[in-house]
Amino acid sequence: MMGLALVPLFLWAEDDEPGVATQEILNKYVQATQVQQQVLRGITMKVNIVAELPRLQKKGTMIALRTISRVGRTTYEALGFEGDNTIKQQLIARYLAAETDASNHRAPPITPEFYKFKYKGLLEREGQQVHLFQLSPKKKAVGTFKGELWLDKQTCLPLRESGRLSRNPSLFIKTFDFVRRYEIRDGIAYPKQTLGTVVTRIWGKAEMNVDYSNYDKLPTDAAESTTVDDALAKNPR
């Protein structure tokens, strides 16, 4: 185990105190995710983004490289795009900007310090036994959401997060519902897929599918100054 100073485990308010077993699950979850945050720094991954405006019959696909630097800064570099330019500029660019903003402005982590956890039990979901929690943020902030968290029975690492963002990333968006799925490998929960359904103020419903693959270690602390606009400017049309 790497040398990592773990923050103290969170205490509960008297009116929201869980059972001992639930507290142990959450303590294990908090410790595991603290280690995970360190492991997932200094890496790159391939991102495949498919976005669609069903009402306008517009669709587009972007392939990008996502980098998380050793200090935790997230950047994207667009590698290719096919489809309608409205999808690229109005949907994908906004999504990447919101993702970058939430990551780099340190959206509150999903822990009992910032969320209320309500344990629903050990249940079977999608063929797996998971600890299921209902979540609601204690304070609405960029990146927080109200919804569900599924934890792996053995490791207490996240398998799935889903819900609706508490604060919309822009005035362009009315609501943003999402599902994030993770794949556990070697004791780490790697992002696998994000599905998003956005209700926009101009074009109605928009749908987005983001798949992650090809994880690799970053040889140098690169891409510190790259912005979303810079990355999109590199993308061939």
ABEGO torsion letter per residue (X at the ends): XBBBBBBBBBBBBAAABBBAAAAAAAAAAAAAAAAAAAAABGBBBBBBBBBBBAAAGBBBBBBBBBBBBAAGBBBBBBABBBEBAAAAAAAAAAAAAAAAAAAAAGBBBBBAAABBBBBAEBBBBGGBBBBBBBBBBABBBBGBBBEBBBBBAAAGBBABBBEBBABBABAABABBBBBBBBBBBGGBBBBABBBBBBBBAAAEBBBBBBBBBGBBBBABBBGAABBAAAAAAABBX
